[in-house]
Amino acid sequence: MIRLGGWCARRLCSAAVPAGRRGAAGGLGLAGGRALRVLVDMDGVLADFEGGFLRKFRARFPDQPFIALEDRRGFWVSEQYGRLRPGLSVSVPAPPRAGPPSRPEPQTPPLRR
């Protein structure tokens, strides 16, 4: 179970319902008893990559097949979309590659004794 700011991200405690209001929404809460995938980056920021990707993909390619959030598996979106239909993964943006820093790091002079 992960609690962030009073919100509970676990299926058994009504995901998407504030921790203090469990049971107030009735039944299993807004998530309908489904597992909730939460991505937290290194700075502790919540990110809804899956939902954001699906909204943008469907807006840009409305006639292309897509994978519902409940059916998404794995880490790389392009792998699963490539299995859905050959060539479809070309439409999925590639993850950013690590490259040189945008500006050089300042060099500190050596200490003199």
C-alpha positions as protocol buffer text, in pm:
chain_id: "A"
residue {
  index: 1
  type: MET
  ca { x: 0 y: 0 z: 0 }
}
residue {
  index: 2
  type: ILE
  ca { x: 125 y: 345 z: -88 }
}
residue {
  index: 3
  type: ARG
  ca { x: -16 y: 650 z: 86 }
}
residue {
  index: 4
  type: LEU
  ca { x: 61 y: 988 z: -60 }
}
residue {
  index: 5
  type: GLY
  ca { x: -91 y: 1295 z: 98 }
}
residue {
  index: 6
  type: GLY
  ca { x: -379 y: 1101 z: 250 }
}
residue {
  index: 7
  type: TRP
  ca { x: -464 y: 916 z: -71 }
}
residue {
  index: 8
  type: CYS
  ca { x: -444 y: 541 z: -77 }
}
residue {
  index: 9
  type: ALA
  ca { x: -318 y: 358 z: -386 }
}
residue {
  index: 10
  type: ARG
  ca { x: -418 y: 1 z: -309 }
}
residue {
  index: 11
  type: ARG
  ca { x: -707 y: -202 z: -439 }
}
residue {
  index: 12
  type: LEU
  ca { x: -834 y: -327 z: -104 }
}
residue {
  index: 13
  type: CYS
  ca { x: -864 y: 19 z: 50 }
}
residue {
  index: 14
  type: SER
  ca { x: -1066 y: 182 z: -227 }
}
residue {
  index: 15
  type: ALA
  ca { x: -814 y: 336 z: -463 }
}
residue {
  index: 16
  type: ALA
  ca { x: -883 y: 694 z: -569 }
}
residue {
  index: 17
  type: VAL
  ca { x: -1078 y: 766 z: -249 }
}
residue {
  index: 18
  type: PRO
  ca { x: -916 y: 973 z: 28 }
}
residue {
  index: 19
  type: ALA
  ca { x: -790 y: 748 z: 308 }
}
residue {
  index: 20
  type: GLY
  ca { x: -1017 y: 916 z: 563 }
}
residue {
  index: 21
  type: ARG
  ca { x: -1330 y: 866 z: 348 }
}
residue {
  index: 22
  type: ARG
  ca { x: -1305 y: 496 z: 263 }
}
residue {
  index: 23
  type: GLY
  ca { x: -1648 y: 343 z: 252 }
}
residue {
  index: 24
  type: ALA
  ca { x: -1813 y: 681 z: 195 }
}
residue {
  index: 25
  type: ALA
  ca { x: -1814 y: 624 z: -180 }
}
residue {
  index: 26
  type: GLY
  ca { x: -1987 y: 290 z: -134 }
}
residue {
  index: 27
  type: GLY
  ca { x: -1850 y: -46 z: -239 }
}
residue {
  index: 28
  type: LEU
  ca { x: -1505 y: -61 z: -389 }
}
residue {
  index: 29
  type: GLY
  ca { x: -1469 y: 309 z: -463 }
}
residue {
  index: 30
  type: LEU
  ca { x: -1421 y: 493 z: -788 }
}
residue {
  index: 31
  type: ALA
  ca { x: -1170 y: 245 z: -926 }
}
residue {
  index: 32
  type: GLY
  ca { x: -1429 y: -33 z: -924 }
}
residue {
  index: 33
  type: GLY
  ca { x: -1193 y: -276 z: -752 }
}
residue {
  index: 34
  type: ARG
  ca { x: -931 y: -272 z: -1028 }
}
residue {
  index: 35
  type: ALA
  ca { x: -561 y: -255 z: -958 }
}
residue {
  index: 36
  type: LEU
  ca { x: -415 y: 93 z: -980 }
}
residue {
  index: 37
  type: ARG
  ca { x: -77 y: 150 z: -1146 }
}
residue {
  index: 38
  type: VAL
  ca { x: 103 y: 447 z: -993 }
}
residue {
  index: 39
  type: LEU
  ca { x: 426 y: 586 z: -1133 }
}
residue {
  index: 40
  type: VAL
  ca { x: 627 y: 800 z: -894 }
}
residue {
  index: 41
  type: ASP
  ca { x: 943 y: 961 z: -1025 }
}
residue {
  index: 42
  type: MET
  ca { x: 1262 y: 1013 z: -825 }
}
residue {
  index: 43
  type: ASP
  ca { x: 1139 y: 1349 z: -694 }
}
residue {
  index: 44
  type: GLY
  ca { x: 819 y: 1194 z: -558 }
}
residue {
  index: 45
  type: VAL
  ca { x: 595 y: 1339 z: -831 }
}
residue {
  index: 46
  type: LEU
  ca { x: 299 y: 1130 z: -942 }
}
residue {
  index: 47
  type: ALA
  ca { x: 279 y: 1074 z: -1315 }
}
residue {
  index: 48
  type: ASP
  ca { x: -11 y: 938 z: -1519 }
}
residue {
  index: 49
  type: PHE
  ca { x: 192 y: 831 z: -1821 }
}
residue {
  index: 50
  type: GLU
  ca { x: -47 y: 557 z: -1929 }
}
residue {
  index: 51
  type: GLY
  ca { x: -358 y: 777 z: -1923 }
}
residue {
  index: 52
  type: GLY
  ca { x: -184 y: 1071 z: -2087 }
}
residue {
  index: 53
  type: PHE
  ca { x: -36 y: 854 z: -2360 }
}
residue {
  index: 54
  type: LEU
  ca { x: -370 y: 690 z: -2439 }
}
residue {
  index: 55
  type: ARG
  ca { x: -554 y: 1024 z: -2459 }
}
residue {
  index: 56
  type: LYS
  ca { x: -293 y: 1172 z: -2696 }
}
residue {
  index: 57
  type: PHE
  ca { x: -263 y: 856 z: -2906 }
}
residue {
  index: 58
  type: ARG
  ca { x: -640 y: 831 z: -2959 }
}
residue {
  index: 59
  type: ALA
  ca { x: -665 y: 1203 z: -3041 }
}
residue {
  index: 60
  type: ARG
  ca { x: -386 y: 1184 z: -3298 }
}
residue {
  index: 61
  type: PHE
  ca { x: -474 y: 842 z: -3444 }
}
residue {
  index: 62
  type: PRO
  ca { x: -852 y: 802 z: -3396 }
}
residue {
  index: 63
  type: ASP
  ca { x: -884 y: 523 z: -3655 }
}
residue {
  index: 64
  type: GLN
  ca { x: -594 y: 312 z: -3522 }
}
residue {
  index: 65
  type: PRO
  ca { x: -641 y: 24 z: -3277 }
}
residue {
  index: 66
  type: PHE
  ca { x: -539 y: 96 z: -2919 }
}
residue {
  index: 67
  type: ILE
  ca { x: -482 y: -92 z: -2595 }
}
residue {
  index: 68
  type: ALA
  ca { x: -716 y: -6 z: -2307 }
}
residue {
  index: 69
  type: LEU
  ca { x: -554 y: 88 z: -1976 }
}
residue {
  index: 70
  type: GLU
  ca { x: -682 y: -234 z: -1817 }
}
residue {
  index: 71
  type: ASP
  ca { x: -505 y: -440 z: -2085 }
}
residue {
  index: 72
  type: ARG
  ca { x: -166 y: -263 z: -2078 }
}
residue {
  index: 73
  type: ARG
  ca { x: 118 y: -490 z: -1968 }
}
residue {
  index: 74
  type: GLY
  ca { x: 490 y: -437 z: -1945 }
}
residue {
  index: 75
  type: PHE
  ca { x: 707 y: -129 z: -1942 }
}
residue {
  index: 76
  type: TRP
  ca { x: 759 y: -33 z: -2306 }
}
residue {
  index: 77
  type: VAL
  ca { x: 442 y: 91 z: -2477 }
}
residue {
  index: 78
  type: SER
  ca { x: 596 y: 39 z: -2822 }
}
residue {
  index: 79
  type: GLU
  ca { x: 647 y: -335 z: -2762 }
}
residue {
  index: 80
  type: GLN
  ca { x: 282 y: -405 z: -2685 }
}
residue {
  index: 81
  type: TYR
  ca { x: 155 y: -180 z: -2964 }
}
residue {
  index: 82
  type: GLY
  ca { x: 394 y: -352 z: -3207 }
}
residue {
  index: 83
  type: ARG
  ca { x: 241 y: -688 z: -3116 }
}
residue {
  index: 84
  type: LEU
  ca { x: -109 y: -544 z: -3166 }
}
residue {
  index: 85
  type: ARG
  ca { x: -36 y: -467 z: -3531 }
}
residue {
  index: 86
  type: PRO
  ca { x: 297 y: -463 z: -3716 }
}
residue {
  index: 87
  type: GLY
  ca { x: 415 y: -110 z: -3787 }
}
residue {
  index: 88
  type: LEU
  ca { x: 191 y: 48 z: -3524 }
}
residue {
  index: 89
  type: SER
  ca { x: 482 y: 91 z: -3284 }
}
residue {
  index: 90
  type: VAL
  ca { x: 632 y: 341 z: -3531 }
}
residue {
  index: 91
  type: SER
  ca { x: 352 y: 579 z: -3427 }
}
residue {
  index: 92
  type: VAL
  ca { x: 454 y: 548 z: -3061 }
}
residue {
  index: 93
  type: PRO
  ca { x: 723 y: 797 z: -2964 }
}
residue {
  index: 94
  type: ALA
  ca { x: 1053 y: 647 z: -2853 }
}
residue {
  index: 95
  type: PRO
  ca { x: 1177 y: 708 z: -2500 }
}
residue {
  index: 96
  type: PRO
  ca { x: 1430 y: 989 z: -2468 }
}
residue {
  index: 97
  type: ARG
  ca { x: 1791 y: 885 z: -2501 }
}
residue {
  index: 98
  type: ALA
  ca { x: 2057 y: 994 z: -2258 }
}
residue {
  index: 99
  type: GLY
  ca { x: 2288 y: 1239 z: -2426 }
}
residue {
  index: 100
  type: PRO
  ca { x: 2545 y: 1498 z: -2339 }
}
residue {
  index: 101
  type: PRO
  ca { x: 2437 y: 1763 z: -2089 }
}
residue {
  index: 102
  type: SER
  ca { x: 2284 y: 2074 z: -2240 }
}
residue {
  index: 103
  type: ARG
  ca { x: 2565 y: 2291 z: -2103 }
}
residue {
  index: 104
  type: PRO
  ca { x: 2906 y: 2187 z: -1975 }
}
residue {
  index: 105
  type: GLU
  ca { x: 2953 y: 2148 z: -1604 }
}
residue {
  index: 106
  type: PRO
  ca { x: 3179 y: 2416 z: -1454 }
}
residue {
  index: 107
  type: GLN
  ca { x: 3523 y: 2288 z: -1369 }
}
residue {
  index: 108
  type: THR
  ca { x: 3644 y: 2359 z: -1018 }
}
residue {
  index: 109
  type: PRO
  ca { x: 4010 y: 2455 z: -991 }
}
residue {
  index: 110
  type: PRO
  ca { x: 4231 y: 2215 z: -793 }
}
residue {
  index: 111
  type: LEU
  ca { x: 4307 y: 2308 z: -434 }
}
residue {
  index: 112
  type: ARG
  ca { x: 4656 y: 2446 z: -373 }
}
residue {
  index: 113
  type: ARG
  ca { x: 4848 y: 2360 z: -61 }
}
